[in-house]
Structure formats: structure tokens, C-alpha cells
Amino acid sequence: MRLAAHPLRWRLLSELSAGDYQVRELVELVGQPQNLVSYHLRRLREGGLVTARRSSFDARQTYYHLDLERCARALAATGAALHPALRLSPAPPAIESARPSAVLFTCTGNSARSPIAEALLRHRGGGRVEVASAGSHPRQRLHPDAVRVLRERYGIDVGDRRPRHLDALAGRRFDYVITLCDKVREVCPDFRDEPRRVHWSIPDPAAADGAEQGGASAFVHAATEIDTRIRYLLPQLVHPAREVRQ
């Protein structure tokens, strides 16, 4: 709480709670000098609330990410430290929506990250969310390790699914368009009704060194990170009746 109490750090945390950003984007969002933003980002990284990852598209850029799971645990521990009755549950509550929100996940090949995200959100959404995925340069088939991880760890079978191109969804309406790779973020087309754009900078598990990563462990790690983000996305996929677009 002491770390987050600074007004600028709180603003940075608030912006990063929506998705991953580069420092120049955060500078524009908060309207403060880059050296000041960089200093407070460093403080947040030292405190373990924010992590940084080099862009897989342009290694000169870095994406900053808010660790929502660690924030939830820290908040829960703070409440319990103050008074036992203030102990909080880190998991966000499920919330019913006025109508199903529509979410599109995208990555380059639509063979690993975005179909994993699609399957996990559909699974956790329980029919409350319309979800799809596509790629800018779709592969011929899903990566077998992505299929295996979903089946073995989450009980989800996507073996009959095939990657598809973003163009196939050009006429559909989405509330959120979530890019999961740094490359597709730069080429993702516009969609009708101006959906909210969110970026999750997730490394491509298929590009990992199999020997170094221990075979399919890169896919396990990617699926775990995506699943964590989805659990914290769910409460945001709620549109009160007055906000529903006609």
C-alpha cells in the first residue's frame, strides 16, 4: 500500500491494469516526463508489482505488465494484517452481464496463444462471453502442444479446431480486441463499433528452445499466464444495461 500510495505510481498501476504498455505510451497516458515515469516504474518493479519484457517484434522496446495475481495477494495480506475480519479473497468475483460481451484474441499464427486464450475464456466464462480468435498469418493447424496442454491441464478439447485469418471476422462486432503477440499488435485491423484494444505481451511458446524449456513446458507457462489474465479480465466483461451499444 505504501508503494502504490504515490499518485503517479497509482496512475501507472491503473493504466497497466488494463494491459501491457511501452514506457513512451505510459508517458502519453499519464502526461508526465519520461524520466519521472521511468523512475516510478523502476520502483514498482523493485516492489514486485510490475514486470518488464522485451518486445518479441522489436527488441528495442520493452512492455511493462502489472502482476495482478501478486497485487491481489498483497491486498489480501494487507487486510488480514490490519484486522482478521478484513481478510480478502484474491480471486475476483463472477459477475453477470446485461448481455454477453464479445472478445477477440489475436496472435500471428492463431496456432497457440490466441486459441489457448479463446478456449480458456470460453471455459471460464460459462456462456456469459462470446469469444473468438484469429491470426494475421494463420498456420495450417493448431500447435500439438497447445492442444495437449488444454486437454491435459484444463480438460478442454480443441483438436478439431483450425486457425483462421483476421479477415474472416472483419464484419463482426467485438467489445474487446486483445492482442497476445507484439507483432500482431502493429498490424491488427480496425473493427466496427471501435472495440476496446488491449495488449498482452505473451512470448510465443513455439519459439522457445525445446531443450532449454523442457519440451512442452513453454506451453504450460504460456497457458498459465493467459489463464491468470483471463480470470482477472472476467469482471471487466460486464456492461450495465445503460452502457450496452445498440
N, C-alpha and C positions, 0 to 999 in steps of 0.2 A: 504493500500500500504506500509506503514511503517513496518507493521508486516511481510508482505511477502517479503520485500526487502532483508532480510538477505539471503545470498547464500544457506546456509544449509536448512533454512526454505522453501525457494523456491524449492529446490530439493525435500524435503519431500512432499510439495504440489503437485509437478509434478508427483511423484510416486503414491500418493494417488488419483490423478485424474483418474487413470486407474482402481482402485479397492481398496478393503479393505485389509490391511496387519497387521500382528502382528509386534511388535517392533523388534524382532530378524530378521524378514525378511527385515524391513526397514534398519536395521544396515548393512545387507549384500548388499542391493541395493545402499546405499549411501557411504559405505566404511568408516564409522565414528564410534567412540566408543559408546557403548550403553548409557552411562551416558549422553553424549552430545546429542544424538538423543532424549533421554527421556526428557531432559530439553527443547529442542525446540518443541517437541510435546506438552509439557505442556503449553508453550507459545501460541501455535496455538489453543489449547483447550480453554485457558483463553480468547482468542480473538474471540472465537465462530466459527472459520473456520473449526475446526476438532472436531469430536466427538469420543467417545470410547464406546465399547460394549463388555461385557464378552461373550466369545465363548459359544454357547449352547452345543457344543460337549465336550469341555474341559474347564471348568470354570476357570482354572488357567491361561488361555490365554485371551488376550484382542485384539480385532480388532479395528483398527483406520480407520475412514471414513472421507473423505473430503465432507463437506456440499456444494455441487456445487450451490445449489439454493441461499444460503447465500452469497457465493462468487460472484455470478452474480449480486445480489442486491447491494453488496458493491462496485463492479466495476462500476455499473451504477451510483451509488450515487457519487462516486469519480469523474467521468467525468462531471457530472452535477455541482458539487461543483466548479470545475476548470473553466468551461465555459458552458453556457446553450447549445451551439451547440455540445458539446461533450457528451450529454446525450445518453446513450447506452440502448439498449433493452436487458433485461436479458435472453430472450429466444433465444437459438441458432437457426440459420437459417437452413432450409431444404436444403439438398444438393443432387444432383443427382449422382448416382453411375454408373461406367462403366458397371457393371453387378451387379445383386442382391447379396449382402453379405448374408452368411448363418450363423445363430446364433442358438446355442442350449442352452436352460436353463435347469438346473438340480436342483432337491432337493431330499430328501429321498423318499417321498411318491408320488410325482408327482400328488398331490391332491389339492394343494393350491398355494404355492408361484410360482413354475415354470409354471403351466398352466395360472396363472394370468399374469405372465411376457410374456409368449408366446402370449396370446390374446392381450395384450396392445401393444406389439411391432408390431404385425401384423396389428392392427388397426391404429397405428400412422405411420407405415412405408408405408402404401398406396400402397402395391405391390412392393416396392423397396427393400424389405428384405425377404429372405427365413428364416423362423423361426420354430423351433420345441422345444419340451420339453419332458423330461423323468425323471425317478427316479431310484435310486439304489434298493429300495424295494417298488415298486408301490402298492398303495391301490387298493381296488376294484372299487372305484368311486371317482369322484371329491367331495370335501367337499361342502355341500349345501350352506354354507355361502360364499364360493369363487364364486360359480355360481351366487348367489344372488347379490353380490357386483358388479360383472362385468355387470350384466344385468341392475341393477337399477342405477348405477352411470355412466356407460360408454356406455350403450346401446349395449353390446356385449353378445351374447347368446352362451354359451359353454355347454349347458345342455346335448347334445348328445355325448360329448367327454368322453373318458375313459383313465385313466392313463396307461402308458406303461413303460416297462423296458428299461434301457440304452442299453442293449444288442440288442434291436430291431433296433438301429441306428448305430451299430458298423461299418457298411461299408460306411456310408455317410461322405461327406466332409463338414466341418464347418470352417468358418473363426474365429469365437469366440465360446468358450465354457464357459458359465457363471454359476458358482455355486452360489446358493442362500441360502444354509444352510451349517453350519460349518462341519457337519458330512459327507455330501456327497463330500465335498472338498477333504477329505482324501481318498476316495475310487473311485473317478471318473476315469474311464479308459482312456487310450490314444486313440486318433482318428487319422485317416490318415491325411497327409499333415501338421501335427503339428499346429493346430489352436492356436490362442492366448487365454490363460486361464485368466479369470477374476473372482474375488470372490466378491460377495455382501453378507455381513453378515446380513441377514434378519431374525429376530425371527419368529418362527413358530406360526402363529396366532391361529392354532388349539390347541396349548399347553397352551394358555393364560387362566387364570381363568375367566370363563364367567361372574360370578357375579361382579368381580372386573373390568373387561374390558367393562362391559355394553353390553353383548351379542356379536353381530357381529362387534362391533367397532374395535376389533383387526384386523379383515379382512379389514376394511376400512383403517385403519392406514397402514397396510402392502401394500395394493394396491396403496395408495397414495405415499408411499416411492418408490415402484417399478416404478410407472409411472414417478416420478420425475427423477429417474436414467435413465429411457429409453429415456426421452426427451433429456437428455444430451449425451446419447450414440449415438443417430441417426447420428449426424455429423461425428462420427468416423467410421461409417459403409460405408465408401467411399474408393474405391480402384481405383486410377488413372490407366489408361489403361496400363501403363508400369509396374504396380505392380501386375497385375492380374496373378494368377498362372494358367498355362495351364494344 
